[in-house]
Amino acid sequence: MSDSPANDDPPAPSLPLKVDSPIFWAEELIDHVELRKFYTERGIRCFACCAAEAETFEQGSKVHSSGPHGSFDPAKLVEELNALAAKHPFKPETAYNPGLLARLMEFLFPRA
């Protein structure tokens, strides 16, 4: 029997992001204003998505490969997100944490 406690905690969000990183890590590591702008410009709707908490970038790209929100290249996206993180690291003062209703409204009626 070991004297040290078992560490079942998931890994903490860290850079560089990889295709097998959880999508929500981007929200933990990148300024929310810039990240939302980045996603909007590319038609990506991962910000504040409940599935982003469980999916990796690679899984997300497969799920959306034939869906209404379009597909994306996870390797290219991660490369661009890492560059964005270098320029615009997370800032608590710009954090946007929408509630469930706001998430639903943004999903149903995305900003142009």
N, C-alpha and C positions, 0 to 999 in steps of 0.2 A: 504494500500500500504506500502510495506516495504522500509526502507531507504537503506538497503544493496542490492548490485547488485546480480542478479541471478548467481549462479556458475554452468555453464554448461560444464566446463572443465572436460575432462576425468581424472581419477585418475592417479597420477604419478607412474611410475614403482617403485616397492618396493619388498624387500625380506621379508619373504620367498615367492618364486613363488608357485602358486597353480595351479591345473588343469584348473581352470577357468581364469587364468591370460593370457593376450595376449602373443602369442609366441615371438613377437619381444622384449618383456621386457628382455628376456635373453641377447639380444644384447646391451641393455642399462645398464645392471648390471654386465656382465661377460666380462673379457678380451677377445677380439676378436680372438687372436691367439689360446688361449686355447679352446674357444667355437667352433671354426671351426674344430680344431683337434678332439674334443669330438664328434661333429656331424659326421664328416667323419668316425671315427672309428666305429660308429653305423649305418652308411648308412642312416643317417637322413639328409635331404636336406632343412632344414628350414632356414638356415642362408641367410639373404638378400632376402628371398622369399617375393614377394609382398603380397601373401595371409597371411603370418605370421603377417602382420600389422593388419589384421582384425580377424584372428582366434585365439581361445584359444587352449591350449594344448589338451584339451578334444575334441574340434571340429576337430583339425588337425588329431588326431588319428582315428576318425571316417571317415574322408574324405579319408585317405590313407589305410583304413583297407583292401581294395581289389585292390588297385592301383598298378602301376608299381614300386613305391618307397617303398612299404612295410608298415606294420603297426608298431605301438609302443604302449607300455603301458604308458598312460599319467602320472599316479601316480608314477610309477617307474622313468620315465624320469625326472619329476619335482624334485623328491627326489635327483637324481644324479646331476641335475643342481644346486640345492641349495648347495650341497656339493662342487661343482666346484666353485660356486660364493664365498663361504667362503674362498677357497684357492686362487682364482684368480679373485679378483674384477676388474671391468672395469677400464681400463687405457686409457686415451685419446691418448697417444702416440702410441698405438697399434691398434687404431680404423681403421677399413677397411669399407669404404662406397662405394661400387661399383656402377657404373652407370648402366643404363638400359642394355646396350650391354653386359657389364661384367656379369650381373645377368643372362641374357639369355644364354650366353656361358657356365657359370657354371652349369646352369640347364640342358642344352643339353649335355654337355661334363664334367660331374663331375670328380673331381680328385679321383684317386684310393685310 
